[in-house]
Amino acid sequence: MGDLGFGRNFNMLASGEEHWAIQLLNEGMDPVGFTFPIWFFRTLIAIPGLSAGYFKFIAFCNQQIEDRIQRQGKQEVEDVAHHLVDGFLKNDDKKNRLFMIQADSRLIIVAGSDTTAATLTHLFYHLAADSSIVKKIREESKLALGDTTEITHQNLTAASYLKGCINETLRLNPPVPSGVYRKTPKEGVHIGGTFIPGNTTIQMPGFVIGHGKQHSQLHFISQKLSS
């Protein structure tokens, strides 16, 4: 997410090592498995010393967006932060706006990096399990790239089979399997023939929604695209 989010590379692929900020992020996720209530985490953060890693990570995220503000308009390719910074610079309320884009920087790093890593891990697992899928992706990629050897997003926009594999991986192994919370409209809503009253908080688990009695394997995408 370094290139896409902030227009800079954190060299994790080149070095083969985790960035220290990602290490802090992963270490901070360990307690989540115990499903403690939210007030418990807020208590931990308030205890001096115990939250040193948390605030170090927050400072890192803030620094990324502040560095990106200084590079606004100097980059050849617009990244995600370009639009955030553009809104910040055009807003008169710089103090509150800075707080908002600092929060956005954490969203890019946490939600973007962690979910991308999980999705790629599952995708490579499925590819390793079925070599026929790898063969089809390679054949499609050669056609999409043509004479060029440079692989870019623009070159692969027409690679429908590759997109299908990614979408199917997201269905089988959603990076946020528990889903997200939503509040129903005040008039209520019908979901699958069941009426849910208004102003009710519901959760939509992506893993359950994406797994039916049929089509539970990745190779289904091959059959679907071929039909």
Short mmCIF file of the C-alpha atoms (twelve columns), coordinates in Angstrom:
data_MODEL
# 
_entry.id   MODEL 
# 
loop_
_atom_site.group_PDB 
_atom_site.id 
_atom_site.type_symbol 
_atom_site.label_atom_id 
_atom_site.label_alt_id 
_atom_site.label_comp_id 
_atom_site.label_asym_id 
_atom_site.label_seq_id 
_atom_site.Cartn_x 
_atom_site.Cartn_y 
_atom_site.Cartn_z 
_atom_site.pdbx_PDB_model_num 
ATOM 1   C CA . MET A 1   0.000   0.000   0.000   1 
ATOM 2   C CA . GLY A 2   3.036   2.270   0.096   1 
ATOM 3   C CA . ASP A 3   2.994   2.970   -3.652  1 
ATOM 4   C CA . LEU A 4   -0.784  3.078   -3.986  1 
ATOM 5   C CA . GLY A 5   -1.473  5.017   -0.808  1 
ATOM 6   C CA . PHE A 6   1.480   7.383   -0.389  1 
ATOM 7   C CA . GLY A 7   3.459   7.216   -3.626  1 
ATOM 8   C CA . ARG A 8   6.492   5.683   -1.947  1 
ATOM 9   C CA . ASN A 9   7.899   2.195   -1.541  1 
ATOM 10  C CA . PHE A 10  8.655   0.704   1.874   1 
ATOM 11  C CA . ASN A 11  10.945  -1.927  0.237   1 
ATOM 12  C CA . MET A 12  9.490   -4.938  2.032   1 
ATOM 13  C CA . LEU A 13  9.528   -7.068  -1.129  1 
ATOM 14  C CA . ALA A 14  13.078  -6.010  -1.987  1 
ATOM 15  C CA . SER A 15  14.415  -6.636  1.510   1 
ATOM 16  C CA . GLY A 16  12.312  -9.700  2.242   1 
ATOM 17  C CA . GLU A 17  11.716  -8.369  5.740   1 
ATOM 18  C CA . GLU A 18  8.696   -6.953  7.525   1 
ATOM 19  C CA . HIS A 19  8.669   -3.228  8.151   1 
ATOM 20  C CA . TRP A 20  8.893   -2.469  11.862  1 
ATOM 21  C CA . ALA A 21  5.541   -0.662  11.730  1 
ATOM 22  C CA . ILE A 22  3.864   -3.776  10.329  1 
ATOM 23  C CA . GLN A 23  5.492   -5.827  13.077  1 
ATOM 24  C CA . LEU A 24  3.925   -3.492  15.625  1 
ATOM 25  C CA . LEU A 25  0.587   -3.840  13.854  1 
ATOM 26  C CA . ASN A 26  0.724   -7.641  13.906  1 
ATOM 27  C CA . GLU A 27  1.781   -7.735  17.549  1 
ATOM 28  C CA . GLY A 28  -1.099  -5.433  18.431  1 
ATOM 29  C CA . MET A 29  -3.558  -7.824  16.767  1 
ATOM 30  C CA . ASP A 30  -2.708  -10.733 19.078  1 
ATOM 31  C CA . PRO A 31  -4.981  -9.619  21.962  1 
ATOM 32  C CA . VAL A 32  -7.914  -9.256  19.554  1 
ATOM 33  C CA . GLY A 33  -8.172  -13.046 19.452  1 
ATOM 34  C CA . PHE A 34  -9.310  -13.031 23.080  1 
ATOM 35  C CA . THR A 35  -12.329 -10.870 22.092  1 
ATOM 36  C CA . PHE A 36  -12.039 -8.618  25.106  1 
ATOM 37  C CA . PRO A 37  -14.644 -5.817  25.336  1 
ATOM 38  C CA . ILE A 38  -13.736 -2.444  23.857  1 
ATOM 39  C CA . TRP A 39  -13.436 -0.801  27.289  1 
ATOM 40  C CA . PHE A 40  -10.642 -3.257  28.132  1 
ATOM 41  C CA . PHE A 41  -8.498  -2.049  25.237  1 
ATOM 42  C CA . ARG A 42  -9.195  1.580   26.072  1 
ATOM 43  C CA . THR A 43  -8.022  0.863   29.608  1 
ATOM 44  C CA . LEU A 44  -4.793  -0.687  28.354  1 
ATOM 45  C CA . ILE A 45  -4.096  2.305   26.119  1 
ATOM 46  C CA . ALA A 46  -4.509  4.624   29.108  1 
ATOM 47  C CA . ILE A 47  -1.852  2.786   31.178  1 
ATOM 48  C CA . PRO A 48  1.580   4.445   30.765  1 
ATOM 49  C CA . GLY A 49  4.161   2.138   29.238  1 
ATOM 50  C CA . LEU A 50  1.775   -0.551  28.022  1 
ATOM 51  C CA . SER A 51  0.686   1.546   25.054  1 
ATOM 52  C CA . ALA A 52  4.160   2.627   23.864  1 
ATOM 53  C CA . GLY A 53  3.961   0.450   20.741  1 
ATOM 54  C CA . TYR A 54  0.475   1.703   19.924  1 
ATOM 55  C CA . PHE A 55  1.480   5.362   20.028  1 
ATOM 56  C CA . LYS A 56  4.684   4.641   18.094  1 
ATOM 57  C CA . PHE A 57  2.579   3.148   15.323  1 
ATOM 58  C CA . ILE A 58  0.190   6.125   15.378  1 
ATOM 59  C CA . ALA A 59  3.150   8.493   15.096  1 
ATOM 60  C CA . PHE A 60  4.462   6.537   12.108  1 
ATOM 61  C CA . CYS A 61  1.107   6.804   10.308  1 
ATOM 62  C CA . ASN A 62  0.896   10.519  11.036  1 
ATOM 63  C CA . GLN A 63  4.399   11.053  9.685   1 
ATOM 64  C CA . GLN A 64  3.490   9.351   6.394   1 
ATOM 65  C CA . ILE A 65  0.662   11.770  5.669   1 
ATOM 66  C CA . GLU A 66  2.693   14.780  6.806   1 
ATOM 67  C CA . ASP A 67  5.539   13.773  4.467   1 
ATOM 68  C CA . ARG A 68  2.988   13.269  1.710   1 
ATOM 69  C CA . ILE A 69  1.636   16.816  2.204   1 
ATOM 70  C CA . GLN A 70  5.128   18.147  1.484   1 
ATOM 71  C CA . ARG A 71  5.250   16.167  -1.786  1 
ATOM 72  C CA . GLN A 72  1.826   17.248  -3.022  1 
ATOM 73  C CA . GLY A 73  1.963   18.208  -6.704  1 
ATOM 74  C CA . LYS A 74  5.514   16.898  -7.124  1 
ATOM 75  C CA . GLN A 75  4.639   13.314  -8.078  1 
ATOM 76  C CA . GLU A 76  4.091   12.090  -11.605 1 
ATOM 77  C CA . VAL A 77  1.355   9.624   -10.658 1 
ATOM 78  C CA . GLU A 78  -1.529  10.541  -8.356  1 
ATOM 79  C CA . ASP A 79  -1.966  8.213   -5.378  1 
ATOM 80  C CA . VAL A 80  -4.780  7.776   -2.852  1 
ATOM 81  C CA . ALA A 81  -3.283  10.400  -0.553  1 
ATOM 82  C CA . HIS A 82  -3.296  12.968  -3.379  1 
ATOM 83  C CA . HIS A 83  -7.052  13.439  -3.083  1 
ATOM 84  C CA . LEU A 84  -6.959  13.482  0.721   1 
ATOM 85  C CA . VAL A 85  -4.212  16.093  0.774   1 
ATOM 86  C CA . ASP A 86  -5.942  18.123  -1.935  1 
ATOM 87  C CA . GLY A 87  -9.062  18.352  0.234   1 
ATOM 88  C CA . PHE A 88  -6.942  19.249  3.248   1 
ATOM 89  C CA . LEU A 89  -5.134  22.104  1.484   1 
ATOM 90  C CA . LYS A 90  -8.392  23.555  0.155   1 
ATOM 91  C CA . ASN A 91  -10.072 23.485  3.580   1 
ATOM 92  C CA . ASP A 92  -9.827  26.482  5.901   1 
ATOM 93  C CA . ASP A 93  -10.127 24.382  9.054   1 
ATOM 94  C CA . LYS A 94  -6.626  22.931  8.852   1 
ATOM 95  C CA . LYS A 95  -6.487  21.683  12.451  1 
ATOM 96  C CA . ASN A 96  -9.549  19.443  12.325  1 
ATOM 97  C CA . ARG A 97  -8.869  18.470  8.732   1 
ATOM 98  C CA . LEU A 98  -5.338  17.337  9.626   1 
ATOM 99  C CA . PHE A 99  -6.760  15.122  12.364  1 
ATOM 100 C CA . MET A 100 -9.083  13.542  9.794   1 
ATOM 101 C CA . ILE A 101 -6.432  12.749  7.185   1 
ATOM 102 C CA . GLN A 102 -4.126  11.418  9.905   1 
ATOM 103 C CA . ALA A 103 -6.899  8.946   10.711  1 
ATOM 104 C CA . ASP A 104 -7.172  8.185   6.978   1 
ATOM 105 C CA . SER A 105 -3.452  7.371   6.894   1 
ATOM 106 C CA . ARG A 106 -4.000  4.706   9.553   1 
ATOM 107 C CA . LEU A 107 -6.914  3.349   7.549   1 
ATOM 108 C CA . ILE A 108 -4.722  3.044   4.443   1 
ATOM 109 C CA . ILE A 109 -1.916  1.297   6.301   1 
ATOM 110 C CA . VAL A 110 -4.001  -1.012  8.493   1 
ATOM 111 C CA . ALA A 111 -7.047  -1.798  6.362   1 
ATOM 112 C CA . GLY A 112 -5.144  -1.648  3.087   1 
ATOM 113 C CA . SER A 113 -1.957  -3.538  3.928   1 
ATOM 114 C CA . ASP A 114 -3.331  -6.242  6.217   1 
ATOM 115 C CA . THR A 115 -6.275  -7.154  4.013   1 
ATOM 116 C CA . THR A 116 -4.151  -7.158  0.858   1 
ATOM 117 C CA . ALA A 117 -1.610  -9.459  2.476   1 
ATOM 118 C CA . ALA A 118 -4.314  -11.880 3.637   1 
ATOM 119 C CA . THR A 119 -5.971  -11.935 0.209   1 
ATOM 120 C CA . LEU A 120 -2.692  -12.586 -1.622  1 
ATOM 121 C CA . THR A 121 -1.817  -15.366 0.823   1 
ATOM 122 C CA . HIS A 122 -5.097  -17.151 0.139   1 
ATOM 123 C CA . LEU A 123 -4.848  -16.542 -3.615  1 
ATOM 124 C CA . PHE A 124 -1.364  -18.078 -3.799  1 
ATOM 125 C CA . TYR A 125 -2.599  -21.025 -1.752  1 
ATOM 126 C CA . HIS A 126 -5.347  -21.751 -4.277  1 
ATOM 127 C CA . LEU A 127 -2.957  -21.273 -7.201  1 
ATOM 128 C CA . ALA A 128 -0.501  -23.709 -5.665  1 
ATOM 129 C CA . ALA A 129 -3.303  -26.249 -5.265  1 
ATOM 130 C CA . ASP A 130 -4.378  -26.099 -8.921  1 
ATOM 131 C CA . SER A 131 -1.722  -25.621 -11.599 1 
ATOM 132 C CA . SER A 132 -4.372  -25.345 -14.343 1 
ATOM 133 C CA . ILE A 133 -5.436  -21.967 -12.919 1 
ATOM 134 C CA . VAL A 134 -1.835  -20.735 -13.006 1 
ATOM 135 C CA . LYS A 135 -1.525  -21.802 -16.646 1 
ATOM 136 C CA . LYS A 136 -4.657  -19.885 -17.659 1 
ATOM 137 C CA . ILE A 137 -3.526  -16.750 -15.814 1 
ATOM 138 C CA . ARG A 138 -0.155  -16.871 -17.564 1 
ATOM 139 C CA . GLU A 139 -1.752  -17.308 -20.981 1 
ATOM 140 C CA . GLU A 140 -4.170  -14.441 -20.372 1 
ATOM 141 C CA . SER A 141 -1.410  -12.192 -19.022 1 
ATOM 142 C CA . LYS A 142 0.747   -12.752 -22.120 1 
ATOM 143 C CA . LEU A 143 -2.121  -11.659 -24.348 1 
ATOM 144 C CA . ALA A 144 -2.882  -8.643  -22.130 1 
ATOM 145 C CA . LEU A 145 0.738   -7.474  -22.048 1 
ATOM 146 C CA . GLY A 146 1.329   -7.856  -25.777 1 
ATOM 147 C CA . ASP A 147 4.812   -6.719  -26.798 1 
ATOM 148 C CA . THR A 148 5.588   -4.908  -23.565 1 
ATOM 149 C CA . THR A 149 7.406   -6.570  -20.678 1 
ATOM 150 C CA . GLU A 150 6.271   -4.010  -18.114 1 
ATOM 151 C CA . ILE A 151 3.422   -5.259  -15.935 1 
ATOM 152 C CA . THR A 152 1.125   -2.423  -14.882 1 
ATOM 153 C CA . HIS A 153 -2.438  -2.170  -13.655 1 
ATOM 154 C CA . GLN A 154 -3.429  -0.575  -16.941 1 
ATOM 155 C CA . ASN A 155 -2.015  -3.528  -18.899 1 
ATOM 156 C CA . LEU A 156 -4.079  -6.021  -16.917 1 
ATOM 157 C CA . THR A 157 -7.418  -4.193  -16.842 1 
ATOM 158 C CA . ALA A 158 -8.800  -6.547  -19.499 1 
ATOM 159 C CA . ALA A 159 -7.567  -9.698  -17.722 1 
ATOM 160 C CA . SER A 160 -11.022 -10.989 -16.785 1 
ATOM 161 C CA . TYR A 161 -9.840  -14.435 -15.674 1 
ATOM 162 C CA . LEU A 162 -7.297  -12.919 -13.271 1 
ATOM 163 C CA . LYS A 163 -9.986  -10.602 -11.892 1 
ATOM 164 C CA . GLY A 164 -12.268 -13.590 -11.501 1 
ATOM 165 C CA . CYS A 165 -9.649  -15.465 -9.496  1 
ATOM 166 C CA . ILE A 166 -9.177  -12.494 -7.202  1 
ATOM 167 C CA . ASN A 167 -12.932 -12.077 -6.721  1 
ATOM 168 C CA . GLU A 168 -13.369 -15.776 -6.085  1 
ATOM 169 C CA . THR A 169 -10.580 -15.685 -3.487  1 
ATOM 170 C CA . LEU A 170 -12.322 -12.784 -1.770  1 
ATOM 171 C CA . ARG A 171 -15.533 -14.809 -1.726  1 
ATOM 172 C CA . LEU A 172 -13.943 -17.974 -0.355  1 
ATOM 173 C CA . ASN A 173 -11.543 -16.262 2.035   1 
ATOM 174 C CA . PRO A 174 -12.755 -12.733 2.811   1 
ATOM 175 C CA . PRO A 175 -10.048 -10.726 4.646   1 
ATOM 176 C CA . VAL A 176 -12.718 -9.573  7.108   1 
ATOM 177 C CA . PRO A 177 -14.743 -12.802 7.464   1 
ATOM 178 C CA . SER A 178 -16.909 -11.483 10.298  1 
ATOM 179 C CA . GLY A 179 -18.229 -8.706  8.088   1 
ATOM 180 C CA . VAL A 180 -19.047 -5.153  9.086   1 
ATOM 181 C CA . TYR A 181 -21.860 -3.595  11.092  1 
ATOM 182 C CA . ARG A 182 -24.728 -1.728  9.473   1 
ATOM 183 C CA . LYS A 183 -27.799 -0.019  10.903  1 
ATOM 184 C CA . THR A 184 -31.119 -0.607  9.200   1 
ATOM 185 C CA . PRO A 185 -33.155 2.417   8.036   1 
ATOM 186 C CA . LYS A 186 -35.806 3.721   10.407  1 
ATOM 187 C CA . GLU A 187 -38.598 2.143   8.340   1 
ATOM 188 C CA . GLY A 188 -36.946 -1.277  8.565   1 
ATOM 189 C CA . VAL A 189 -35.841 -3.563  5.753   1 
ATOM 190 C CA . HIS A 190 -36.658 -6.991  4.330   1 
ATOM 191 C CA . ILE A 191 -33.646 -9.312  3.959   1 
ATOM 192 C CA . GLY A 192 -34.244 -12.693 2.363   1 
ATOM 193 C CA . GLY A 193 -37.907 -12.616 3.267   1 
ATOM 194 C CA . THR A 194 -37.245 -11.653 6.893   1 
ATOM 195 C CA . PHE A 195 -38.231 -8.227  8.207   1 
ATOM 196 C CA . ILE A 196 -35.584 -6.436  10.271  1 
ATOM 197 C CA . PRO A 197 -36.939 -3.537  12.388  1 
ATOM 198 C CA . GLY A 198 -35.610 -0.036  11.913  1 
ATOM 199 C CA . ASN A 199 -32.520 1.314   13.710  1 
ATOM 200 C CA . THR A 200 -31.297 -2.238  14.321  1 
ATOM 201 C CA . THR A 201 -27.576 -2.942  14.150  1 
ATOM 202 C CA . ILE A 202 -26.886 -6.000  12.028  1 
ATOM 203 C CA . GLN A 203 -23.715 -7.761  10.980  1 
ATOM 204 C CA . MET A 204 -23.173 -9.281  7.545   1 
ATOM 205 C CA . PRO A 205 -20.503 -12.016 7.753   1 
ATOM 206 C CA . GLY A 206 -18.784 -12.175 4.382   1 
ATOM 207 C CA . PHE A 207 -17.554 -15.721 4.909   1 
ATOM 208 C CA . VAL A 208 -21.065 -17.107 5.484   1 
ATOM 209 C CA . ILE A 209 -22.619 -15.079 2.660   1 
ATOM 210 C CA . GLY A 210 -19.938 -16.268 0.223   1 
ATOM 211 C CA . HIS A 211 -20.265 -19.974 1.054   1 
ATOM 212 C CA . GLY A 212 -23.298 -21.803 -0.225  1 
ATOM 213 C CA . LYS A 213 -24.075 -25.469 -0.707  1 
ATOM 214 C CA . GLN A 214 -22.543 -25.334 -4.187  1 
ATOM 215 C CA . HIS A 215 -19.546 -23.709 -5.870  1 
ATOM 216 C CA . SER A 216 -17.249 -23.808 -2.839  1 
ATOM 217 C CA . GLN A 217 -14.024 -24.311 -4.802  1 
ATOM 218 C CA . LEU A 218 -11.882 -21.773 -6.621  1 
ATOM 219 C CA . HIS A 219 -11.970 -23.744 -9.899  1 
ATOM 220 C CA . PHE A 220 -15.652 -22.764 -10.165 1 
ATOM 221 C CA . ILE A 221 -14.443 -19.463 -11.588 1 
ATOM 222 C CA . SER A 222 -12.935 -21.363 -14.497 1 
ATOM 223 C CA . GLN A 223 -16.257 -23.012 -15.265 1 
ATOM 224 C CA . LYS A 224 -18.166 -19.753 -14.877 1 
ATOM 225 C CA . LEU A 225 -15.896 -17.744 -17.192 1 
ATOM 226 C CA . SER A 226 -15.862 -20.497 -19.784 1 
ATOM 227 C CA . SER A 227 -19.649 -20.749 -19.966 1 
# 
